[in-house]
Amino acid sequence: MFAPERRQHILDTLTQEGRVEVSQLAAELGISEDTVRRDLKALADQGVLQKTHGGAVSLATAQIAFPARSQVRRAVKTRIGERAAQLVQPYQTLFIDAGTTAMALASAIGDQPVRVITNSLDVAQLLSERASVELIVTGGEWSPTEHHLSGTAALATVARYRADLAFIGTCAIHPKLGLTANTQLDAELKASMLAHAAQGILLADASKFGHIAPHFVTELAAFSHLITDQPADWLTEVASKLTVLTVPTDETSSNQ
Protein backbone atom coordinates (compact mmCIF):
# COMPACT_ATOMS: atom_id res chain seq x y z
CA MET A 1 0.00 0.00 0.00
CA PHE A 2 1.42 3.37 -1.04
CA ALA A 3 1.60 6.35 1.35
CA PRO A 4 -1.44 8.19 -0.15
CA GLU A 5 -3.54 5.02 0.26
CA ARG A 6 -2.38 4.50 3.84
CA ARG A 7 -3.12 8.09 4.76
CA GLN A 8 -6.57 7.96 3.17
CA HIS A 9 -7.29 4.86 5.27
CA ILE A 10 -6.25 6.80 8.36
CA LEU A 11 -8.51 9.72 7.41
CA ASP A 12 -11.44 7.37 6.75
CA THR A 13 -10.96 5.77 10.16
CA LEU A 14 -10.81 9.17 11.83
CA THR A 15 -14.07 10.19 10.15
CA GLN A 16 -15.80 7.02 11.40
CA GLU A 17 -14.31 6.78 14.88
CA GLY A 18 -12.81 10.18 15.73
CA ARG A 19 -9.45 8.72 16.83
CA VAL A 20 -6.84 6.15 15.80
CA GLU A 21 -4.13 4.17 17.56
CA VAL A 22 -0.67 3.51 16.16
CA SER A 23 -0.63 -0.17 17.09
CA GLN A 24 -4.06 -0.84 15.61
CA LEU A 25 -3.22 0.92 12.33
CA ALA A 26 0.06 -0.99 12.05
CA ALA A 27 -1.80 -4.29 12.43
CA GLU A 28 -4.57 -3.32 9.98
CA LEU A 29 -2.19 -2.07 7.30
CA GLY A 30 0.58 -4.62 7.81
CA ILE A 31 3.26 -1.97 8.30
CA SER A 32 5.60 -0.93 11.09
CA GLU A 33 4.56 1.42 13.87
CA ASP A 34 7.34 3.80 12.78
CA THR A 35 5.71 4.04 9.33
CA VAL A 36 2.35 4.80 10.94
CA ARG A 37 3.95 7.54 13.04
CA ARG A 38 5.47 9.11 9.94
CA ASP A 39 2.07 9.05 8.23
CA LEU A 40 0.43 10.65 11.28
CA LYS A 41 3.10 13.35 11.36
CA ALA A 42 2.53 14.11 7.68
CA LEU A 43 -1.23 14.40 8.25
CA ALA A 44 -0.69 16.50 11.38
CA ASP A 45 1.46 18.87 9.31
CA GLN A 46 -1.53 19.25 6.96
CA GLY A 47 -3.69 20.24 9.94
CA VAL A 48 -6.22 17.41 9.66
CA LEU A 49 -5.38 15.62 12.91
CA GLN A 50 -3.64 16.09 16.23
CA LYS A 51 -1.10 13.52 17.36
CA THR A 52 -1.55 12.12 20.84
CA HIS A 53 0.34 9.60 22.93
CA GLY A 54 -0.06 6.37 21.00
CA GLY A 55 -2.24 7.71 18.20
CA ALA A 56 -4.16 10.74 16.95
CA VAL A 57 -7.55 12.48 17.10
CA SER A 58 -9.47 14.15 14.33
CA LEU A 59 -9.52 17.93 14.13
CA ALA A 60 -12.60 17.84 11.88
CA THR A 61 -15.00 16.74 14.60
CA ALA A 62 -17.98 18.44 12.93
CA GLN A 63 -17.90 15.64 10.34
CA ILE A 64 -18.13 12.86 12.94
CA ALA A 65 -21.43 11.48 14.25
CA PHE A 66 -22.13 11.85 17.97
CA PRO A 67 -21.26 8.30 19.15
CA ALA A 68 -17.69 8.61 17.81
CA ARG A 69 -17.41 12.35 18.48
CA SER A 70 -18.28 11.84 22.13
CA GLN A 71 -15.13 9.76 22.60
CA VAL A 72 -12.76 12.44 21.28
CA ARG A 73 -10.84 14.49 23.87
CA ARG A 74 -13.04 13.34 26.74
CA ALA A 75 -10.65 14.46 29.50
CA VAL A 76 -10.49 18.00 28.11
CA LYS A 77 -14.28 18.15 27.74
CA THR A 78 -14.62 17.01 31.35
CA ARG A 79 -12.38 19.86 32.51
CA ILE A 80 -14.34 22.36 30.42
CA GLY A 81 -17.59 21.13 31.96
CA GLU A 82 -16.15 21.36 35.47
CA ARG A 83 -14.94 24.92 34.84
CA ALA A 84 -18.34 25.88 33.45
CA ALA A 85 -20.03 24.56 36.59
CA GLN A 86 -18.03 27.08 38.63
CA LEU A 87 -20.01 29.88 36.93
CA VAL A 88 -23.32 28.52 38.21
CA GLN A 89 -24.90 30.15 41.25
CA PRO A 90 -27.68 28.69 43.43
CA TYR A 91 -31.25 29.29 42.27
CA GLN A 92 -30.27 30.24 38.74
CA THR A 93 -32.12 29.03 35.65
CA LEU A 94 -29.88 27.35 33.08
CA PHE A 95 -30.25 26.29 29.49
CA ILE A 96 -27.93 23.33 28.88
CA ASP A 97 -27.30 22.25 25.31
CA ALA A 98 -26.67 18.66 24.21
CA GLY A 99 -23.23 17.09 23.86
CA THR A 100 -20.40 15.46 25.79
CA THR A 101 -19.16 18.72 27.30
CA ALA A 102 -22.68 19.60 28.41
CA MET A 103 -22.88 16.21 30.12
CA ALA A 104 -19.64 17.00 31.97
CA LEU A 105 -21.17 20.29 33.11
CA ALA A 106 -24.30 18.51 34.34
CA SER A 107 -22.18 16.04 36.31
CA ALA A 108 -20.22 18.88 37.92
CA ILE A 109 -23.18 21.01 38.99
CA GLY A 110 -23.51 18.92 42.13
CA ASP A 111 -26.44 19.44 44.48
CA GLN A 112 -26.95 23.16 43.90
CA PRO A 113 -30.60 24.24 43.77
CA VAL A 114 -31.04 25.26 40.12
CA ARG A 115 -33.56 25.00 37.33
CA VAL A 116 -32.21 23.26 34.20
CA ILE A 117 -33.90 23.32 30.81
CA THR A 118 -32.24 20.93 28.36
CA ASN A 119 -32.79 19.28 24.99
CA SER A 120 -30.45 16.43 25.93
CA LEU A 121 -31.79 13.15 27.29
CA ASP A 122 -28.23 12.33 28.39
CA VAL A 123 -28.06 15.50 30.51
CA ALA A 124 -31.57 14.84 31.82
CA GLN A 125 -30.61 11.33 32.88
CA LEU A 126 -27.61 12.65 34.82
CA LEU A 127 -29.77 15.17 36.68
CA SER A 128 -32.94 13.14 37.06
CA GLU A 129 -32.27 11.89 40.60
CA ARG A 130 -31.00 15.16 42.07
CA ALA A 131 -33.77 16.50 44.25
CA SER A 132 -32.25 19.99 44.27
CA VAL A 133 -32.53 20.33 40.49
CA GLU A 134 -35.79 21.39 38.87
CA LEU A 135 -35.46 19.58 35.57
CA ILE A 136 -37.32 20.53 32.40
CA VAL A 137 -36.81 18.55 29.18
CA THR A 138 -37.78 20.39 26.02
CA GLY A 139 -39.43 17.53 24.20
CA GLY A 140 -39.33 17.48 20.43
CA GLU A 141 -37.85 15.17 17.82
CA TRP A 142 -35.02 12.90 18.99
CA SER A 143 -31.95 12.53 16.76
CA PRO A 144 -30.18 9.19 17.40
CA THR A 145 -27.12 10.36 15.44
CA GLU A 146 -26.74 13.78 17.12
CA HIS A 147 -28.27 12.88 20.51
CA HIS A 148 -30.49 15.91 20.95
CA LEU A 149 -34.16 16.92 20.87
CA SER A 150 -35.16 19.64 18.44
CA GLY A 151 -37.98 20.95 16.29
CA THR A 152 -41.13 22.95 16.95
CA ALA A 153 -41.93 21.48 20.36
CA ALA A 154 -38.39 22.01 21.64
CA LEU A 155 -38.32 25.61 20.41
CA ALA A 156 -41.69 26.31 22.04
CA THR A 157 -40.45 25.03 25.40
CA VAL A 158 -37.30 27.15 25.29
CA ALA A 159 -39.31 30.24 24.34
CA ARG A 160 -41.47 29.90 27.48
CA TYR A 161 -38.50 30.43 29.79
CA ARG A 162 -35.86 33.04 30.57
CA ALA A 163 -32.49 31.82 31.83
CA ASP A 164 -29.58 33.38 33.66
CA LEU A 165 -27.07 31.35 31.65
CA ALA A 166 -27.15 29.38 28.41
CA PHE A 167 -24.39 26.77 28.11
CA ILE A 168 -23.92 26.06 24.43
CA GLY A 169 -21.73 23.54 22.63
CA THR A 170 -20.77 23.79 18.99
CA CYS A 171 -19.74 21.72 16.00
CA ALA A 172 -17.42 24.35 14.55
CA ILE A 173 -16.13 27.89 15.12
CA HIS A 174 -14.73 30.04 12.32
CA PRO A 175 -13.24 33.56 12.61
CA LYS A 176 -15.37 34.89 9.73
CA LEU A 177 -18.43 32.61 9.78
CA GLY A 178 -18.96 32.27 13.54
CA LEU A 179 -20.64 29.27 15.17
CA THR A 180 -22.10 26.61 12.92
CA ALA A 181 -23.93 23.31 13.47
CA ASN A 182 -24.42 20.08 11.55
CA THR A 183 -28.21 20.44 11.28
CA GLN A 184 -30.60 23.35 10.88
CA LEU A 185 -32.75 22.11 13.78
CA ASP A 186 -29.77 22.06 16.14
CA ALA A 187 -28.68 25.52 15.00
CA GLU A 188 -32.18 26.94 15.60
CA LEU A 189 -32.37 25.54 19.13
CA LYS A 190 -28.92 26.81 20.12
CA ALA A 191 -29.83 30.27 18.82
CA SER A 192 -33.13 30.22 20.72
CA MET A 193 -31.41 29.30 24.00
CA LEU A 194 -29.02 32.21 23.53
CA ALA A 195 -31.84 34.61 22.69
CA HIS A 196 -33.68 33.75 25.91
CA ALA A 197 -30.72 33.91 28.30
CA ALA A 198 -29.00 36.84 30.00
CA GLN A 199 -25.55 35.41 29.20
CA GLY A 200 -24.25 32.81 26.78
CA ILE A 201 -21.38 30.53 27.77
CA LEU A 202 -19.66 28.75 24.89
CA LEU A 203 -18.12 25.34 25.65
CA ALA A 204 -15.60 24.33 22.98
CA ASP A 205 -12.34 22.41 22.91
CA ALA A 206 -9.59 23.40 20.49
CA SER A 207 -10.64 20.87 17.83
CA LYS A 208 -13.63 23.11 16.97
CA PHE A 209 -11.61 26.19 15.93
CA GLY A 210 -11.16 27.01 12.27
CA HIS A 211 -13.83 24.58 11.04
CA ILE A 212 -17.21 25.12 9.38
CA ALA A 213 -20.47 23.17 9.60
CA PRO A 214 -23.39 23.86 7.20
CA HIS A 215 -25.84 25.76 9.44
CA PHE A 216 -25.24 29.16 11.03
CA VAL A 217 -25.94 29.59 14.76
CA THR A 218 -24.58 32.99 15.80
CA GLU A 219 -21.52 35.22 15.95
CA LEU A 220 -18.96 34.79 18.73
CA ALA A 221 -19.91 38.22 20.03
CA ALA A 222 -23.21 36.72 21.27
CA PHE A 223 -21.32 35.04 24.14
CA SER A 224 -19.97 36.55 27.34
CA HIS A 225 -17.61 33.64 28.04
CA LEU A 226 -15.73 30.95 26.16
CA ILE A 227 -14.30 27.95 28.02
CA THR A 228 -11.66 26.02 26.09
CA ASP A 229 -8.28 24.35 26.40
CA GLN A 230 -6.31 26.10 23.63
CA PRO A 231 -7.77 29.44 22.47
CA ALA A 232 -7.30 30.31 18.80
CA ASP A 233 -5.06 33.31 18.10
CA TRP A 234 -7.85 35.20 16.33
CA LEU A 235 -10.40 35.07 19.16
CA THR A 236 -9.64 38.48 20.66
CA GLU A 237 -9.83 40.14 17.24
CA VAL A 238 -13.20 38.60 16.40
CA ALA A 239 -14.83 39.04 19.83
CA SER A 240 -12.91 41.62 21.84
CA LYS A 241 -15.34 41.53 24.79
CA LEU A 242 -15.30 37.76 25.12
CA THR A 243 -13.93 36.44 28.42
CA VAL A 244 -11.84 33.36 27.65
CA LEU A 245 -11.35 30.80 30.43
CA THR A 246 -8.70 28.18 29.75
CA VAL A 247 -8.45 24.66 31.18
CA PRO A 248 -5.43 22.31 30.98
CA THR A 249 -5.17 20.10 27.92
CA ASP A 250 -4.65 16.35 28.07
CA GLU A 251 -3.54 15.95 24.47
CA THR A 252 0.24 16.06 24.16
CA SER A 253 1.85 15.61 20.79
CA SER A 254 4.18 12.66 20.42
CA ASN A 255 7.47 12.96 18.58
CA GLN A 256 7.90 9.23 18.34
N, C-alpha and C positions, 0 to 999 in steps of 0.2 A: 504494500500500500504506500503510495507516494504521500509526501508531506501535505499537499492540499486536501487529499482525501482524508487523511488522519484528522486534520484540523476541522474539516467539515463534520466529521463524526463527533468530535468534541463539542462543537457548537450545537449540533442536533441534540446531544445528550443534555447540554445545559438548558436548552429550550424546554425539554421535556421534564427535567428533574431539578433544575435550578443550581445544581452543584455537581462536581465530578471529583473522583479520587484518583491519584496517580496509580496506585496499585491495581485498581479495578480497570482503568483504561489500558494499562500495560497487558493485563490478562486478556481483555477483549480483543485488542489489536495485535497481540502476539509480538510486541516490541519491548524494548527495555524501558525501565522507569526513567532513565536518563533521557531517552528520546521523548518520552511524554513530557518531562519537565521542560525540554527545549521547545516543544510545541506550545505548551502553556505560556512560556515566556514570550514567544512570538505573538500569540493572541493577546496577551496582556499588553504588549507594546502597541497593539492596534486599538486598545481601549475597550475590548468587548468582554473581558473578564478580569477578575481580581484574584491573583494567586493567594492561597492560604496554606497553612501548614498541612502538607499531604494532599493538596488538591487545588481547587479553584471554585469560585462562585460566579454566577452570571451577573453582569452589570446592566443587563436589559431585562430587569424583572417585570416590567410592564407586559412583556410578551409571554409570561409564564402563568399558567392557571393557578388558582389559589392553593390547591393541595401541595404542589411543589414549591410555590412561592413562599408558603408559610414556613418552610424548613430552612430558607436562606437567611443567614445572619441572625439567628434566633437570640443569641446572647446579647447582641447590640440592641435588638428590638426590645428585649426585656429591660435593659438599662434605660432606654428611652421611655418606656412605659412607667418605670419606677420614678424617673425624674418628673414626668408629667403629673404623677399622682401627688407630688409635693406642692403643686399649684392649687390643689383642691382644698377648699375650706368647708367646714361643717355647714350643713343646711343649704348648700348651693344646689342649683339645678344644672345638670350636665347633659349635653348631647355627646354620645360616644359612637363614633363611626365603626364600621366593621374592619376586620383585619387582625393580623397577628400582634401588631404593636398595640392596638386597642385592647386586645385581650390581656396583654401584659399590664396595661394601665388598670384595667378592671381588677386584676389580681392584686395590684398594689394599693388600691384605694383603702383596703382594710375595713374596719367597722365604723367608719365615719357616717353620720347621718346625712345622706344626700339623696336627691332624686336623680335618677338616671333614665334618659330616654335613648334607646338604641335600636338600630336596624339589624343588629347582629344576634343571632341565636346563640352563638358561641359566648359572646359577652353576657347575654342574659343568663345562660346556664351557670357561668361563674358567679354571678351575683344573686342567683335565685334563692339561696338559702341564708342570705345575710339579712337579718331582721331590721337592721338599721337603714337599709337601702330601699327606697321606694322605686320600684322597677316598672318601667313602661316600655313595652315592645311595640314598635311601630305597626306591625302587621305589613301586609303587602305580598308581593310575589317573591318567592324564594329562588335564589340562583344557586344551584349545586356546584357550579364551577367557580363562582366568585364569593360564595358564602355570605350573601347579604340579602336583606329584604328591600324591595324598592317598588316603584310604581305609584299609582294614584292614592291608594290607601296609606302607604308610608308617608307620602308628602303631606296628606291631610293631617295625619297625626302630628308630624313635626310642626306644622303651621299653627296648631292649637296651643303650643307652648312657647315660653320665652326662657332662655337659659342664660346662666352666668357665663358658662364656658362651653365652647364646642371643640371637641378633640377630633381632629380630622386626619385620616391617613391619605396617602396618594399613590397613584401608580407611577407618576412621572412629574418632574419639575424642570422647566426650561427657562432660561433667563429672559427670552423674548415672549414665549407663548404661555408662561405661567403654569398653573396646575392643570393636569389633564388626567382623564380616567379611561378605562377600557370600554365602558358602556355608557350610553346616554343616560340610562336610568340611575346609575351610580353617580354620575356627574351632577344630575339634577338634585339628588338627595343631599349630597355634600354641600352644594350651594345653598340649599334651603336651610340646613342646620346652621351654616354661617350667617345667613340673613336673619335668623331668629335668636342669635346669641350676642351677648355684649362683647365677648372677646372670642377670637378664633385661635386655637393652638394647633399648629401643624406638627405632626409626628412623621418624621421621614429619615431613614438612614441614608448614607452616602450613595448607595446604589441607585437612588431615584434621580439624582441630579444630572442634568444635561440630556434627559430622555423625553420623549413625546409619546403620549397615548392619543387616540383619536378624538376624544370628547373633552371640550373645555369645561373647567370647573370655575376658576377664579384667578385673579392676579395674586401674587405673593403679598402685595400691600394690604390684602383683606385680613391678614393675620397679625396679631400682636406679638406672638411668640413662635419660634421654630425650635424644636428639640431634635438634635441630630448627633452623629458621631464625628463627622468630618465635613464641616461647612464648605460649600463651594466658594471660590474666590469672588465670584460675581454677586453674591447675595447682598452685600451692603450697597452696591450700586443700584440694584434692581428695587430693593425695599429698604430704604435708609432708616426707617423707623422700626424695623423688625428687631425684636430682642432674640438673639440666638443663644440657646443654652446647649452646651456640648457635653456629651457623655463619653467615657472611654470606649475605644474600639477593641473588638476581640479578634479582628482579622489582621494578621501580620503576614506580610509578603515573605515568601520563602525564596532564597537564592540557590536552593539546591537544584 
